[in-house]
Amino acid sequence: MVIQRAIHGGQVYQLAKRLGRPVETLVDYSASMNPLGTSASVLKAMHHAVDECQHYPDPDSEELRARLSQEHGIAEEAILVGNGSVEIIRALPKALGLRHGLIVGPTFSEFERSLRLAGVATSSVDAVSAQRYAPPLESLLDVLKKWKRPLRLKGAVSNYAVFVCNPNSPTGRHISRRDFRHIISAVNRIGCWLIVDEAFIDWCPSHSLMPDLSRCPRLVILRSFTKFFSIPGIRLGYVVGASSVIQSIQAQLPPWSVNHVAQAAGLAALNDWRFRQRSLTFMQQERTRLLRQLRALPRLRVMTSQANFVMVEVSSQVVADTVVSRLQTQGVLVRDCQTFPGMMQPALRFAVRLRRDNHGLVQALKHILDDMKM
Ligand SMILES: Cc1ncc(COP(=O)(O)O)c(C=O)c1O
């Protein structure tokens, strides 16, 4: 069976080629990066690191792991750095010896793809439009209750995993640490894995499960430098979990998968506290503004968000297709959510960008939606 390549946002090179325009002239709302861009200190560290590329990179990213250990108050042995968090997501099914993955959707398609590529069975519990995509906690806990007995009987407890993205993409909704306590209790009782993807958690750091690691031996947390530090082209992410788990994941990865420039970027990024604080303050204000402006437009149902993007439902897939294609002709990319597994309603996702860009997006949307009324 051939498993199709996933569709992701950020396809600027393809659009630039199609329009015959340079990449820098496009405006990308489809991949959600920090609107403040890459910080000056990260750029400087990367330039410096390029001069040192005549050596192999440190295969264990030791300096970066030491800094992450300090950042999260956890042992270095509990951390593994990867070539983007997606490299680690790919390695997880084999590393954990999974037989079943339950995905809390609609969400990032690489969980399902990675499981299927490894021949692992999947199922899902999905957030629904009627509840404005609030995470489906009750349904998840119900499934976990049902898992308990058969899993014990078959002795297969350790091969099942729950995949949760928090805050979730594309919905923007989050699960609070308090609500996670119920999931953690159920997972601890059953003895399955809990994989939490915190790729967007830097935008709402108080909801991270890092402080809960010691309470859940089978908790594995994925983190990414891509979004908050706006370095998608560099590829840098990491995973945190029990040291035995970290060793199993590492065994699945090629040597030197994290290059020297990426390691230097990660260190500089973590140390740039001013940029981190400025980014959070900016996002809180600008996201509120953008949500307000979008809510004033016709035919959009705007979801609340804890991340650096917002999702809006539209009345039909025709509307979604029209918005996507008309914006593309203007060199603007937005994310059509129909390719997210578990997404039942037509919807679009927009990154929160700088104020001027966001204003431009709202105006362009208004024109397109007004035209469609006629
Ligand atoms: C939820 C989620 N997790 C992980 C990733 C991959 O991140 P990285 O660039 O670290 O591989 C993405 C990228 O879009 C994502 O949306």
The ligand as an ORCA input file, in Angstrom:
! r2SCAN-3c Opt
* xyz 0 1
  C       1.598     20.242     15.432
  C       2.904     20.145     14.740
  N       3.852     19.363     15.245
  C       5.050     19.245     14.649
  C       5.328     19.920     13.494
  C       6.669     19.755     12.843
  O       7.569     20.669     13.396
  P       9.105     20.639     13.046
  O       9.349     21.757     12.123
  O       9.793     20.808     14.385
  O       9.419     19.313     12.433
  C       4.374     20.742     12.911
  C       4.648     21.454     11.654
  O       3.819     21.982     11.005
  C       3.134     20.855     13.565
  O       2.163     21.641     13.047
*
